[in-house]
Amino acid sequence: MTGVPVKAIALGTDGCSAPVFALPLRSAAWAFAQLADPAALPEPRQSALRRIFKAMTTHPDMVAGPDAFDTVLMQVGRGKILSKVGAEGYQAIALLPGACGEGSPALGITIKISDGDQAERDRDPQVAVIAHDIGGRARSTAAVAVLRQLGALDEKQVAALKAFNNRPQFNWRRLEVGEIRAAFEIK
């Protein structure tokens, strides 16, 4: 699925004590692209991946729980976007063919926030409280920016993701000291 030989994949342990596979981001993105469009793969893998994609996007609350970034993004994505957060600032997204406009290919997107993207604890009280704080400080903002720039999210969908997008940054005294926002453009 990743294009990386099995013997070259390092095995590690994440914060939940689950086994994890160390892969280049590009290789993980390739696997997520194939999850979105497994047409080039042999059966029974094709049907298994289609079933997994449909199960995750049909029941996103089973992936991340209520109000979590993955859940809300998949709900807003209306079956075209699959999202799965990982530990230490990792985010993976799969887009069905056509999700970025007519004729667009399936895409796999992986994001890694290098500082581990610890979840913020002091959200703006005017913004919806995220029960599990899953989405982190930067990861969800970066993901929304990527999807918007690719055309996978329209302005109404971006508005529905307000709690995970650009927002004020507060210090420990609850004083607004800045803004969390994406500062990149995809070319």
N, C-alpha and C positions, 0 to 999 in steps of 0.2 A: 504493500500500500504506500510506503514512503519512498521507495526507490533506494533505500539504504540496505545493504546486505545485513542479514540477521546477526552475523558475527561482529559487525562493526557497531552495533547498537549497544551502548552502555546501559546498565541497569542501575537505578538508584532507588531511594525511598523518599517519599514526600512527607510533608508535615503531618499527614493523617496516618502515616506508616504504611501507605499503599505503595506497591511497586510502580515505578515510572521508568519510561524509556527516554534516554537522552538522544535527541535528534536535532539536526539543524532546523531552524525555523522554516526554511524553504521546503524541506522534506516533509515536515508536518503539514504545511499548507497544501502540498501536493496530495497528501492523503485526504485532507478535508475536501479538496476539489473533486477527488474521485468518489468521496462519500456523496457529494451532490450530483455527480453524473458518472455512474459506474459502467456506462455503456461499453467501454473498451475492455472491461474485465470479464473473465469467464464466469459462467454459472457454476455453482450456486452463489458465488460472491455477489454478483449483480443484484439478485433478488434480496439477499440478506442486507446489503447496504441500503437498498430502497426501503426496506422494511424499517431499518434503524432510523433513517432520515424521517420517515413518516411518523414513526412512534415518538421521536423526540420533538418534532414540530407540532404534532397534534396534542401532546401532553407536556408542554414545556415546564409546567410546575413540578413535574417528576424529575426534571433535570437539575433544577436549582432552588425550588421552593418559591412560595409566594413573594412577589415584589422584588425578587433578585434580578439583576441585569439580564442574565441569560433568559429568564422566563419572560420578562417584559419585552425584550428584543424579539424573541420568537413569536410572541403574540402580535406585536406590531408588524412583524415581517410577513404575517399571513401565509405561513407555510413555505415561503421561499428562502427564509434565512434560518440556519441552524447555528446555535452559539453554545460554546462550552468554556467556562472559566477554568483556569488551572491555578496551581499554587505559585506564589512568588511573582505576581505580576504577569502571568501568562493568560492569553485569550486566544481561542481558535474559533473561526467562523467559516461556514460553508454556505455558498450561494448557489441556488439552482440556476440552470441555464435560463436566460431571459430575465433574471432578477435585476440586472443593471440596465435593462432596456432590451427591446426586441433584437434577437440575434446574439446577445451577449453570451459568452461561454460560462460554464460553471466555474466558480472561483473558490479557492481556499485562501483564507487570510489568517496569519498568525501574528500576534503582537506580544512583545515581551517588554515590560517596564523594568529597566535595569536595577532600580532600587528595591524591587520586590513589591512596590505599590501597596503599602499597608493601607488598609481601609481607613478613611477619615472618620473621626468620632464626633466632629462638631459640624454637622450640616446646618444649613440655613433653616430656621424653623418654618419658613414659608414654603419650603420645598418638601415634597412628600418624604416621610421617614422611611428608610429602607431597612426592613426588619433585620436582615442578616448582614447589612452593610457590604453585600457582595457586589462588586463592580469597582471597588477600590477608588482611589483618588484620581488616577490618570487613565487606567486601562479602559474604562467604559467611555470616557470622553474621547480618547483616541479612536476607539472602535466606531463610535457614532460619526466622528469626522471622516474616517475612511469610507464608511458606508454611504454617507451623504455625498462625498466627492465622487464616488463611483457611480452614483445614481441609483443605488439600491434602496435608499430612503428618500421619500419626498418630504416637504416641509411639515406636513401634517403628522407624519410618522416621527420626524425629529422632535416636534412639539410634544408628542406622547412620551418621549424619552427624556423630557426636561430634567428629571431628577438625576440623570446620569450624564448630562451634557455640561456645557459651560455653566459654571456656578461660582458663587463667592467662596473665598478661602478665609477661614476664621482662625485666629490664634487661640491659645488656651483660655484667654480672658473673654472669648466670644466676640472679639473685635474683628471686623472685616479688615483683612490685611492684604488682600489680593484677589485674584481670580484663577480658577482652574479652567484652562481652555486649551484646545489643540493649537499648536503653533507650527503646522506643516501644511504643505500642499502637495497632493499627488500629481505627478506630471506624466 
